[in-house]
Amino acid sequence: MFGTLGGPELFLILIIALIVFGPRKLPEIGKSLGRTLAEFRKASHEFRQTIENEVETEKLREATRLEPPLPEGSPAPAPAGGDTALPTSEAATTAPEPASVPASPDSPPEPK
């Protein structure tokens, strides 16, 4: 609609601003406008970084999402590599042990 601003257009805007605001206020207005633009750039950069981090986190969650547990009595799926070290019946009954989490000093002792 307006096209690009060239040298003559910018010069005309500067002259009008000088007439309207005066020579004393123009540097202050320029400084405040510069600060505003710098803050806007910083905020938009932080927003973009936040969105990119969230997208990466979601991709990692999708990649590491575990398969739902199989119902009891159903055969276990074959390993992805095709290597079957355990027979199917043993693979279905053998489960990895849960990782132990050390108790923090502030937590109450576990019941025995």
C-alpha distances in whole Angstrom, upper triangle without the diagonal:
4,6,9,12,15,18,18,15,17,20,19,18,21,23,22,23,26,27,26,28,30,31,33,31,28,30,31,27,26,29,28,24,26,28,26,24,27,28,25,25,29,28,26,28,31,30,29,32,34,32,33,37,37,36,38,41,40,41,44,45,45,46,49,50,53,55,56,60,62,65,68,70,67,68,65,63,64,62,59,61,64,66,69,71,72,73,71,73,73,69,69,71,71,68,67,68,65,64,66,64,66,67,65,68,67,67,70,72,72,75,78
4,7,8,11,14,14,11,13,16,15,14,18,19,18,19,23,23,23,24,27,28,30,28,25,27,28,24,23,26,25,22,23,26,24,22,25,26,24,24,28,28,25,28,31,29,29,32,34,32,34,37,37,37,39,42,41,42,45,46,46,48,51,51,55,56,58,62,64,67,70,72,69,69,67,64,65,64,61,62,65,68,70,72,73,75,72,75,75,71,71,73,72,69,68,69,66,65,67,65,67,67,65,68,67,67,70,73,73,76,78
4,7,9,13,13,11,13,16,16,15,18,20,20,21,24,25,25,26,28,29,31,29,26,27,28,25,23,26,26,22,23,26,24,22,25,27,24,24,27,28,25,27,30,29,28,31,33,32,33,36,37,36,38,41,41,41,44,46,45,47,50,50,54,56,57,61,64,66,70,72,69,69,66,63,64,62,59,61,63,66,68,71,72,73,71,74,74,70,70,72,71,68,67,68,66,64,66,64,66,67,65,68,67,67,70,73,73,76,78
4,6,10,11,9,10,14,14,14,16,19,19,19,22,24,24,25,26,27,29,27,24,25,26,23,21,24,24,20,21,24,22,20,22,25,22,22,25,26,24,25,29,28,27,30,32,31,32,35,36,35,37,40,40,40,43,45,45,46,49,50,54,56,58,61,64,67,70,72,69,69,66,63,64,62,59,60,63,66,68,70,72,73,71,74,73,70,70,72,71,68,66,67,65,64,65,63,65,66,64,66,65,66,69,72,72,75,78
4,7,8,6,7,10,11,10,12,15,15,16,18,20,20,22,23,23,26,24,20,21,23,20,18,21,22,18,19,22,21,19,21,24,22,22,25,26,24,26,29,29,28,31,34,33,33,37,38,37,39,42,42,43,45,47,47,48,51,52,56,58,60,64,66,69,72,74,72,71,69,66,67,64,61,63,66,68,71,72,74,76,74,76,76,72,72,74,73,70,68,69,67,65,67,64,66,66,65,67,66,67,70,73,73,76,79
4,6,5,6,9,10,11,12,15,16,17,19,20,21,22,23,23,26,25,21,22,24,22,19,22,23,20,20,24,23,21,23,26,24,24,27,29,27,28,32,32,31,34,36,35,36,39,40,40,41,44,45,45,48,50,50,51,54,55,59,61,63,66,69,72,75,77,74,74,71,68,69,66,63,64,68,70,73,74,76,78,76,79,78,74,74,77,75,72,70,71,69,67,69,67,68,69,67,69,68,69,73,75,75,79,81
4,6,5,6,9,10,11,12,14,15,16,19,20,21,21,21,24,23,19,20,23,21,18,21,23,20,20,24,24,21,24,27,26,25,28,30,29,30,33,34,33,35,38,38,38,41,43,42,44,47,47,47,50,52,52,53,56,57,61,63,65,69,71,74,78,80,77,77,74,71,71,69,66,67,70,72,75,77,78,80,79,81,80,77,77,79,77,75,72,73,71,69,70,68,69,70,68,70,69,70,74,77,77,80,83
4,6,5,6,9,10,11,12,14,15,17,18,20,20,20,23,23,19,21,23,21,19,23,24,21,22,26,25,23,26,29,28,27,31,32,31,33,36,36,35,38,41,40,41,44,45,45,47,49,50,50,53,55,55,56,59,60,64,66,68,71,74,77,80,82,80,79,76,74,74,72,69,70,73,75,78,80,81,83,81,84,83,80,80,82,80,77,75,76,74,72,73,71,72,73,71,73,72,73,76,79,80,83,86
4,5,5,6,9,10,11,12,14,16,17,18,19,20,22,21,18,20,22,19,18,21,22,19,20,24,23,21,24,27,25,25,29,30,29,30,34,33,33,36,38,38,38,41,43,42,44,47,47,48,51,52,53,54,56,58,61,63,65,69,71,74,78,80,77,77,74,72,72,70,67,68,72,74,76,78,79,81,79,82,81,77,77,80,78,75,73,74,71,70,71,69,70,70,68,71,69,70,74,77,77,80,83
4,5,5,6,9,10,10,12,14,15,16,17,17,20,18,15,16,19,16,14,18,19,16,17,20,20,18,21,24,22,23,26,27,26,28,31,31,31,34,36,36,37,40,41,41,43,45,46,47,49,51,51,52,55,56,60,62,64,68,70,73,76,79,76,76,73,71,71,69,66,67,70,72,75,77,78,80,78,80,80,76,76,78,77,73,71,72,69,68,69,66,68,68,66,68,67,68,71,74,75,78,81
4,5,5,6,9,10,11,12,14,15,15,15,18,18,14,16,19,17,15,19,20,18,18,22,22,21,23,26,25,26,29,30,30,31,34,35,34,37,39,39,40,43,44,44,46,49,50,50,52,54,55,56,58,60,63,66,68,71,74,77,80,82,80,80,77,74,75,72,69,71,74,76,78,80,81,83,82,84,83,80,80,82,80,77,75,75,73,71,72,69,70,71,69,70,69,71,74,77,78,81,84
4,5,5,6,9,10,11,12,14,15,15,19,18,15,17,20,17,16,20,21,19,20,24,23,22,25,27,26,27,30,31,31,33,36,36,36,38,40,40,41,44,45,46,48,50,51,51,54,55,56,57,60,61,65,67,68,72,75,77,81,83,81,81,78,75,76,74,71,72,75,78,80,82,83,85,83,85,85,81,81,83,81,78,76,77,74,72,73,71,72,72,70,72,71,72,75,78,79,82,85
4,5,5,6,9,10,11,12,13,14,17,15,12,15,17,14,13,17,18,15,17,20,20,19,22,24,23,24,27,28,28,30,32,32,33,35,37,37,39,41,42,43,45,47,48,49,51,52,53,55,57,58,62,64,65,69,72,75,78,80,78,78,75,73,73,71,68,70,73,75,78,79,80,82,80,83,82,78,78,80,78,75,73,74,71,69,70,68,69,69,67,68,67,68,72,75,75,78,81
4,5,5,6,9,10,10,11,11,14,13,9,12,14,12,11,15,16,14,16,19,19,18,21,23,23,24,27,28,28,30,32,33,33,36,38,38,39,42,43,44,45,48,49,49,52,53,54,56,58,59,63,65,67,70,73,76,79,82,79,79,76,74,75,72,69,71,74,76,78,80,81,83,81,83,83,79,79,81,79,76,74,74,71,69,70,68,68,68,66,68,67,68,71,74,75,78,81
4,5,5,6,9,10,10,10,14,13,11,14,16,14,14,18,19,17,19,22,22,22,25,27,27,28,30,32,32,33,36,36,37,40,41,42,43,45,47,47,49,51,52,53,55,57,58,59,61,62,66,69,70,74,77,79,83,85,83,83,80,78,78,76,73,75,78,80,82,84,85,87,85,87,86,83,83,84,83,80,77,78,75,73,74,71,72,72,70,71,70,71,75,78,79,82,85
4,5,5,6,9,10,11,14,13,11,14,16,14,14,18,18,17,19,22,22,22,25,26,26,27,30,31,31,33,36,36,36,39,41,41,42,45,46,47,49,51,51,53,55,56,57,59,61,62,65,68,69,73,76,78,81,84,82,82,79,77,78,76,73,74,78,80,82,83,85,86,84,86,86,82,82,84,82,79,77,77,74,72,73,71,71,71,69,70,69,70,74,77,78,81,84
4,5,5,6,8,9,11,10,8,11,12,10,11,14,15,13,16,19,18,19,22,23,23,25,27,28,28,30,33,33,34,37,38,39,40,42,44,44,46,48,49,50,53,54,55,56,58,59,63,66,67,70,73,76,79,82,80,80,77,75,76,74,71,72,76,78,80,81,82,84,82,84,83,80,80,81,80,76,74,74,71,70,70,67,68,68,66,67,66,67,70,73,74,77,81
4,6,6,5,6,9,9,7,10,12,11,12,15,16,15,17,20,20,21,23,25,25,27,29,30,31,33,35,36,37,39,41,41,43,45,46,47,49,51,52,53,55,57,58,59,61,62,66,68,70,73,76,79,82,85,83,83,80,78,79,76,74,75,78,80,82,84,85,87,85,87,86,83,82,84,82,79,77,77,74,72,72,70,70,70,67,69,67,69,72,75,77,80,83
4,6,6,8,11,11,10,13,15,14,15,18,19,18,21,23,23,24,26,28,28,30,32,33,34,36,38,38,39,42,43,44,45,48,49,50,52,53,54,56,58,59,60,62,64,65,68,71,72,76,79,81,84,87,85,85,82,80,81,79,76,78,81,83,85,87,88,90,88,90,89,85,85,87,85,82,79,80,77,75,75,72,73,73,70,71,70,71,75,78,79,82,85
4,6,9,11,10,9,13,14,12,14,17,17,16,19,22,21,22,25,26,26,28,31,31,32,34,36,36,38,40,41,42,44,46,47,48,50,51,52,54,56,57,58,60,62,63,66,69,70,73,76,79,82,85,83,83,80,78,79,77,75,76,80,81,84,85,86,88,86,88,87,83,83,84,83,79,77,77,74,72,73,70,71,70,68,69,67,69,72,75,76,79,83
4,7,8,6,6,10,10,9,11,14,14,14,17,19,19,20,23,24,24,26,28,29,30,32,34,35,36,38,39,40,42,44,45,46,48,50,51,53,54,56,57,59,60,61,65,67,69,72,75,77,81,84,81,82,79,77,78,76,73,75,78,80,82,83,84,86,84,86,85,82,81,83,81,78,76,75,72,70,71,68,68,68,65,66,65,66,70,73,74,77,80
4,6,6,6,10,11,11,12,15,16,16,19,20,21,22,25,26,27,29,30,32,33,35,36,37,39,41,42,43,45,46,48,49,51,52,54,55,57,58,60,61,63,64,67,70,71,75,78,80,84,86,84,85,82,80,81,78,76,77,81,82,85,86,87,89,87,89,88,84,84,85,84,80,78,78,75,73,73,70,70,70,67,68,67,68,72,75,76,79,83
4,6,6,8,10,10,11,14,15,16,18,20,21,22,24,25,27,28,30,31,32,34,36,37,38,40,42,43,44,46,48,49,50,52,53,55,56,58,59,61,62,64,67,70,72,75,78,81,84,87,84,84,81,80,80,78,75,77,80,82,84,85,86,88,87,88,87,84,84,85,83,80,77,77,74,72,72,69,69,69,66,67,66,68,71,75,76,79,82
4,6,7,8,10,11,12,14,15,17,18,20,21,23,24,26,27,29,30,32,33,35,36,38,39,41,42,44,45,47,48,50,51,53,54,56,57,59,60,62,63,66,69,71,74,77,80,83,86,84,84,81,79,80,77,75,76,80,81,83,84,85,87,86,88,86,83,83,84,82,79,76,76,73,70,70,67,67,67,64,65,64,66,69,72,74,77,80
4,6,5,6,9,10,11,12,14,16,17,18,20,21,23,25,26,27,29,30,32,33,35,36,38,39,41,42,44,45,47,48,50,51,53,54,56,57,59,60,63,66,67,71,74,76,79,82,80,81,78,76,77,74,72,74,77,78,80,81,82,85,83,85,83,80,80,81,79,76,73,73,70,68,68,65,65,64,62,63,61,63,66,70,71,74,77
4,5,5,6,9,10,10,12,14,15,16,18,20,21,23,24,26,27,29,30,31,33,35,36,37,39,41,42,43,45,47,48,49,51,52,54,55,57,58,62,65,66,69,73,75,78,81,79,79,76,74,75,72,70,71,75,76,79,80,81,83,81,83,82,78,78,80,78,74,72,72,69,67,67,64,64,64,61,63,61,63,67,70,71,74,77
4,5,5,6,9,10,10,12,14,15,16,18,20,21,23,24,26,27,29,30,32,33,35,36,37,39,41,42,43,45,47,48,50,51,53,54,55,57,60,63,65,68,71,74,77,80,78,78,75,73,73,71,68,70,73,75,77,78,79,81,80,81,80,77,77,78,76,73,70,70,67,65,65,62,62,62,59,60,59,61,65,68,69,72,75
4,5,5,6,9,10,11,12,14,15,17,18,20,21,23,24,26,27,29,30,32,33,35,36,38,39,41,42,43,45,47,48,49,51,53,54,55,59,62,63,66,70,72,75,78,76,76,73,71,72,70,67,69,72,74,76,77,78,80,78,80,79,75,75,76,74,71,68,68,65,63,63,60,60,60,57,58,56,58,62,65,66,69,73
4,5,5,6,9,10,10,12,14,15,16,18,20,21,22,24,26,27,28,30,32,33,35,36,37,39,41,42,43,45,47,48,49,51,53,54,57,60,61,65,68,70,73,76,74,74,71,70,71,68,66,67,71,72,74,75,76,78,77,78,77,74,74,75,73,70,67,67,64,62,62,59,60,59,57,58,57,58,62,65,66,69,72
4,6,5,6,9,10,11,12,14,15,17,18,20,21,22,24,26,27,29,30,32,33,35,36,37,39,41,42,43,45,47,48,49,51,52,56,59,60,64,67,69,72,75,73,73,70,68,69,66,64,65,69,70,72,73,75,77,75,77,76,72,72,74,72,68,66,66,63,61,61,58,59,59,56,58,56,58,62,65,66,69,72
4,5,5,6,9,10,11,12,14,15,17,18,20,21,23,24,26,27,29,30,32,33,35,36,38,39,41,42,44,45,47,48,49,51,54,57,59,62,65,68,71,74,72,72,69,67,68,65,63,64,68,69,71,72,73,75,74,75,74,71,71,72,70,66,64,64,61,58,59,56,56,56,53,54,53,55,59,62,63,66,69
4,5,5,6,9,10,11,12,14,15,16,18,20,21,22,24,26,27,29,30,32,33,35,36,37,39,41,42,43,45,47,48,49,53,56,57,60,63,66,69,72,70,70,67,65,66,64,61,63,67,68,70,71,72,74,72,74,73,69,69,70,68,65,62,62,59,57,57,54,55,54,52,53,51,53,57,60,61,64,67
4,5,5,6,9,10,11,12,14,15,16,18,20,21,22,24,26,27,29,30,32,33,35,36,38,39,41,42,44,45,47,48,51,54,56,59,62,65,68,71,68,69,66,64,65,62,60,61,65,66,68,69,70,73,71,73,72,68,68,69,67,64,62,62,59,57,57,54,55,55,52,54,53,54,57,60,61,65,68
4,5,5,6,9,10,11,12,14,15,17,18,20,21,23,24,26,27,29,30,32,33,35,36,38,39,41,42,44,45,46,50,53,55,58,61,64,67,69,67,67,64,62,63,60,58,59,63,64,66,67,69,71,69,71,70,66,66,68,66,62,60,60,57,55,56,53,53,53,51,52,51,53,56,59,60,64,67
4,5,5,6,9,10,11,12,14,15,17,18,20,21,23,24,26,27,29,30,32,33,35,36,38,39,41,42,43,45,48,51,53,56,59,62,65,68,66,66,63,61,62,59,57,58,62,63,65,66,67,69,68,69,68,65,64,66,64,60,58,58,55,52,53,50,50,50,48,49,48,50,53,56,57,60,63
4,5,5,6,9,10,11,12,14,15,16,18,20,21,23,24,26,27,29,30,32,33,35,36,37,39,41,42,43,47,50,51,54,57,60,63,66,64,64,61,59,60,58,56,57,61,62,64,65,66,68,66,68,67,63,63,64,63,59,57,57,54,52,52,49,50,50,47,49,48,49,52,55,56,60,63
4,5,5,6,9,10,10,12,14,15,16,18,20,21,22,24,26,27,29,30,32,33,35,36,38,39,41,42,45,48,50,53,56,59,62,65,63,63,60,58,58,56,54,55,59,60,62,63,64,67,65,67,66,62,62,63,62,58,56,56,53,51,52,49,50,50,48,50,49,50,53,56,57,60,63
4,5,5,6,9,10,11,12,14,15,17,18,20,21,23,24,26,27,29,30,32,33,35,36,38,39,40,44,47,49,52,55,58,61,64,61,61,58,56,57,54,52,53,57,58,60,61,63,65,63,65,64,60,60,62,60,56,54,54,51,49,49,47,47,48,45,47,46,47,51,54,55,58,61
4,5,5,6,9,10,11,12,14,15,16,18,20,21,23,24,26,27,29,30,32,33,35,36,37,39,42,45,47,50,53,56,59,61,59,60,57,55,56,53,51,53,56,57,59,60,61,63,62,63,62,59,58,60,58,54,52,52,49,47,47,44,45,45,43,44,43,45,48,51,52,55,58
4,5,5,6,8,10,10,12,14,15,16,18,20,21,23,24,26,27,29,30,32,33,35,36,37,41,44,45,48,52,54,57,60,58,58,55,53,54,52,50,51,55,56,58,59,60,62,60,62,61,57,57,59,57,54,51,52,49,47,47,45,46,46,44,46,44,45,49,52,52,55,58
4,5,5,6,9,10,10,12,14,15,16,18,20,21,22,24,26,27,29,30,32,33,35,36,40,42,44,47,51,53,56,59,57,57,54,52,52,50,47,49,52,54,56,57,58,60,59,61,60,56,56,57,56,52,50,50,47,45,46,44,45,45,43,45,44,46,49,52,52,55,58
4,6,5,6,9,10,11,12,14,15,16,18,20,21,22,24,26,27,29,30,32,33,34,38,41,43,46,49,52,55,57,55,55,52,50,51,49,46,48,51,52,55,55,56,59,57,59,58,54,54,55,54,50,48,48,45,43,43,41,42,42,40,42,41,42,46,48,49,52,55
4,5,5,6,9,10,11,12,14,15,17,18,20,21,23,24,26,27,29,30,32,33,36,39,41,44,47,50,53,55,53,54,51,49,50,48,45,47,51,52,54,55,55,58,56,57,56,53,53,54,52,49,46,47,43,42,42,40,41,41,39,41,40,41,44,47,47,50,53
4,5,5,6,9,10,11,12,14,15,17,18,20,21,23,24,26,27,29,30,31,35,38,39,43,46,49,52,54,52,52,49,47,48,46,44,45,49,50,52,53,54,56,54,56,55,52,51,53,51,48,46,46,43,42,43,40,42,42,40,43,42,42,46,48,49,52,54
4,5,5,6,9,10,11,12,14,15,16,18,20,21,23,24,26,27,29,30,34,37,38,42,45,48,51,53,51,51,48,46,46,44,42,43,47,48,50,51,52,54,53,55,54,50,50,51,50,46,44,44,42,40,41,39,40,40,39,41,40,41,45,47,47,51,53
4,5,5,6,9,10,10,12,14,15,16,18,20,21,22,24,26,27,28,32,35,36,40,43,46,48,51,49,49,46,44,45,43,41,42,46,47,49,50,51,53,51,53,52,48,48,49,47,44,42,42,39,37,38,35,37,37,35,38,37,37,41,43,44,47,50
4,5,5,6,9,10,11,12,14,15,17,19,20,21,23,25,26,27,30,33,35,38,41,44,47,50,48,48,45,43,44,42,40,42,45,46,48,49,50,52,50,52,51,47,47,48,47,43,41,42,39,37,38,36,37,38,36,39,37,38,41,44,44,47,50
4,5,5,6,9,10,11,12,14,15,17,19,20,21,23,24,26,29,32,34,37,40,43,46,49,46,46,43,41,42,40,37,39,43,44,46,47,48,50,49,50,50,46,46,47,46,43,41,41,38,37,38,36,38,39,37,40,39,39,43,45,45,48,51
4,5,5,6,9,10,11,12,14,15,16,18,20,21,22,24,28,31,33,36,39,42,45,47,45,45,42,40,40,38,36,37,41,42,44,45,46,48,47,49,47,44,44,45,43,40,38,38,36,34,35,33,35,36,34,37,36,37,40,42,42,46,48
4,5,5,6,9,10,10,12,14,15,16,18,20,21,22,26,29,30,33,37,40,42,45,43,43,40,38,39,37,35,37,40,42,43,44,45,47,45,47,46,42,42,43,42,38,36,37,34,32,33,31,33,33,32,35,34,34,37,40,40,43,45
4,5,5,6,9,10,11,12,14,15,17,18,20,21,25,27,29,32,35,38,41,44,42,42,39,37,38,36,34,36,39,40,42,43,44,46,44,46,45,41,41,43,41,38,36,37,34,33,34,32,34,35,34,37,36,36,39,41,41,44,46
4,5,5,6,9,10,11,12,14,15,17,18,20,24,26,28,32,35,38,41,43,41,40,37,35,36,34,31,33,36,38,40,41,42,44,42,44,44,40,40,42,40,37,35,36,33,32,34,32,34,35,34,37,37,37,40,42,41,44,47
4,5,5,6,9,10,11,12,14,15,16,18,22,25,27,30,33,36,39,41,39,39,36,34,35,32,30,32,35,37,38,39,40,42,41,42,41,38,38,39,37,34,32,33,30,28,30,28,30,31,30,33,33,33,36,38,38,41,43
4,5,5,6,9,10,10,12,14,15,16,20,23,24,27,31,34,36,39,37,37,34,32,34,31,29,32,35,36,38,39,39,41,39,41,40,36,36,38,36,33,31,32,29,28,30,28,30,31,30,33,33,32,35,37,37,39,42
4,5,5,6,9,10,11,12,14,15,19,21,24,27,30,33,36,38,36,36,33,31,32,30,27,30,33,34,36,38,38,40,38,40,39,36,35,37,36,33,31,32,30,29,31,30,32,33,33,36,36,35,38,40,39,42,44
4,5,5,6,9,10,11,12,14,18,21,23,26,29,32,35,37,35,35,31,29,30,28,25,27,31,32,34,35,36,38,36,38,37,34,34,36,34,31,29,30,28,27,29,27,30,31,31,35,34,34,37,38,38,40,42
4,5,5,6,9,10,11,12,16,19,21,24,27,30,33,35,33,33,30,28,29,27,25,27,30,31,33,34,35,37,35,37,35,32,32,33,32,28,26,27,25,24,26,24,27,28,28,31,31,30,33,35,34,37,39
4,5,5,6,9,10,10,14,17,19,22,25,28,31,33,31,31,28,26,28,26,24,26,29,31,32,34,34,36,34,35,35,31,30,32,31,28,26,28,25,25,27,26,29,30,30,33,33,32,35,36,35,37,39
4,5,5,6,9,10,14,16,19,22,25,28,31,33,30,30,27,25,26,23,21,24,27,28,30,31,32,34,32,34,33,30,30,32,30,27,26,27,26,25,28,27,30,31,32,35,35,34,37,38,37,39,41
4,5,5,6,8,12,15,18,20,23,27,29,32,29,29,25,23,24,22,20,22,25,26,28,29,30,32,30,32,31,27,28,29,28,25,23,24,22,21,24,23,26,28,29,32,32,31,34,35,34,36,38
4,5,5,6,9,12,15,18,21,24,27,29,27,27,24,22,23,21,20,23,25,27,28,29,29,31,29,31,30,26,26,27,26,23,21,23,20,20,23,22,25,27,27,31,31,29,32,33,31,34,36
4,6,5,9,11,13,17,20,23,26,28,25,25,22,20,22,20,18,21,24,25,26,28,28,30,28,29,29,25,25,27,26,23,22,24,22,22,25,25,28,30,31,34,34,33,35,36,34,36,38
4,6,9,11,14,17,20,23,26,28,25,24,21,19,20,17,15,18,21,22,24,25,26,28,26,28,27,24,24,26,25,22,21,23,21,21,24,24,28,30,31,35,35,33,36,36,34,37,38
4,6,9,12,15,18,21,24,26,23,23,19,18,19,16,15,18,21,22,23,24,24,26,24,26,25,21,21,23,22,19,17,19,18,17,21,21,24,26,28,31,32,30,32,33,31,33,34
4,7,9,12,15,18,21,23,21,21,18,17,18,17,16,19,21,23,23,24,24,26,23,25,24,21,20,22,21,18,17,19,17,18,21,21,25,27,28,32,32,30,32,32,30,32,33
4,6,9,12,15,18,20,18,18,15,14,16,14,14,17,19,20,20,22,21,22,20,21,21,17,16,18,17,15,14,16,15,16,19,20,24,26,28,32,32,29,31,31,29,30,31
4,6,9,12,15,17,15,14,12,11,13,13,13,17,18,19,19,21,20,21,18,19,19,16,14,17,17,14,15,17,17,19,22,23,27,29,31,34,34,32,33,33,30,32,33
4,6,9,12,15,13,14,12,12,15,16,16,20,21,22,21,23,21,21,18,19,19,16,14,16,17,14,15,17,17,19,22,23,27,28,31,34,34,31,32,32,29,30,31
4,7,9,12,10,12,10,11,15,15,17,20,20,21,20,21,19,19,16,16,16,13,11,13,13,11,13,15,15,18,21,22,26,28,30,34,34,30,31,31,28,28,29
4,6,8,7,8,8,9,13,15,17,20,19,20,18,20,18,17,13,13,14,12,9,11,13,12,14,17,17,21,23,25,29,31,33,37,37,34,34,33,30,31,30
4,6,6,9,10,12,16,18,20,23,22,23,21,22,19,18,15,14,15,14,10,12,14,14,17,19,19,22,25,27,31,32,35,38,38,35,35,34,30,30,30
4,6,8,10,13,16,18,21,24,23,23,20,21,18,16,13,11,13,12,8,9,12,12,16,18,19,22,25,27,31,32,35,38,38,35,35,33,30,29,29
4,7,9,12,15,18,21,23,22,22,19,20,17,14,11,9,12,12,8,9,13,14,18,20,21,25,27,30,34,35,38,41,42,38,38,36,33,32,31
4,6,9,12,15,18,21,19,20,17,19,16,14,10,9,12,11,8,10,13,14,18,20,22,25,28,31,34,36,39,42,42,39,39,38,34,34,34
4,6,9,12,15,17,15,16,13,15,12,10,7,7,10,8,6,10,12,13,17,20,22,25,28,31,34,36,39,43,43,40,40,39,36,36,35
4,6,9,12,14,13,14,11,13,11,10,6,8,9,6,5,9,10,11,14,17,19,22,25,28,31,34,37,40,41,38,38,37,34,34,34
4,6,9,12,10,12,10,13,12,11,8,11,12,9,9,12,13,14,16,19,21,23,27,29,33,35,38,41,42,39,40,39,36,37,36
4,6,8,7,8,7,10,10,10,8,11,12,9,10,14,14,15,16,20,22,24,28,30,34,36,39,43,44,41,42,41,38,39,38
4,6,6,6,7,9,10,11,10,14,13,10,12,15,14,14,15,19,20,22,26,28,32,34,37,41,42,39,41,40,37,38,38
4,6,8,10,12,14,15,14,17,17,14,15,18,17,17,18,21,22,24,27,29,33,36,38,42,43,41,42,41,39,40,40
4,5,9,11,13,15,15,18,18,15,17,20,19,19,19,22,24,25,29,31,34,37,40,43,44,42,44,43,41,42,42
4,6,9,12,12,13,16,16,14,16,19,18,19,20,23,25,27,30,33,36,39,42,45,47,44,46,45,42,43,43
4,6,9,11,12,15,14,12,15,18,16,18,18,22,24,25,29,31,35,38,40,44,45,43,44,43,40,42,41
4,6,7,8,11,11,9,12,15,14,16,17,20,23,25,28,31,34,37,40,43,45,42,43,42,39,40,39
4,7,9,12,10,9,13,14,12,15,15,18,21,23,26,29,32,35,38,42,43,41,42,40,37,38,37
4,6,8,6,6,9,11,9,12,14,17,20,22,25,29,32,34,38,41,42,40,40,38,35,36,35
4,6,5,6,9,10,11,14,16,19,22,25,28,31,34,37,40,43,45,42,42,40,37,38,36
4,6,5,6,9,10,13,15,19,22,24,27,31,34,36,40,43,44,41,41,40,36,37,35
4,6,5,7,9,12,15,18,21,24,27,30,33,35,39,42,43,40,40,38,35,35,33
4,5,5,6,9,12,15,18,21,24,27,30,33,36,39,41,37,38,35,32,32,31
4,6,5,8,10,14,17,19,22,26,29,31,35,38,39,36,37,35,32,32,31
4,6,8,11,14,16,20,23,26,29,31,34,38,38,35,36,34,30,31,30
4,6,10,12,15,18,21,24,27,29,33,36,37,33,33,31,28,28,27
4,7,9,12,15,18,21,25,27,30,33,35,32,32,30,27,27,26
4,6,9,12,15,18,21,24,27,30,31,28,29,27,24,25,24
4,6,9,12,15,18,21,24,27,29,26,27,25,22,24,23
4,6,9,12,15,18,21,24,26,23,23,22,19,20,19
4,6,9,13,15,18,21,22,20,21,19,16,18,18
4,6,10,13,15,19,20,18,19,18,16,19,19
4,6,9,12,16,17,15,16,15,13,16,16
4,6,9,12,14,12,14,13,12,15,17
4,6,9,12,10,12,11,11,15,16
4,7,8,6,9,8,9,13,15
4,5,5,9,10,11,15,18
4,6,8,9,12,16,18
4,7,9,12,15,18
4,7,9,12,15
4,6,9,12
4,6,9
4,6
4
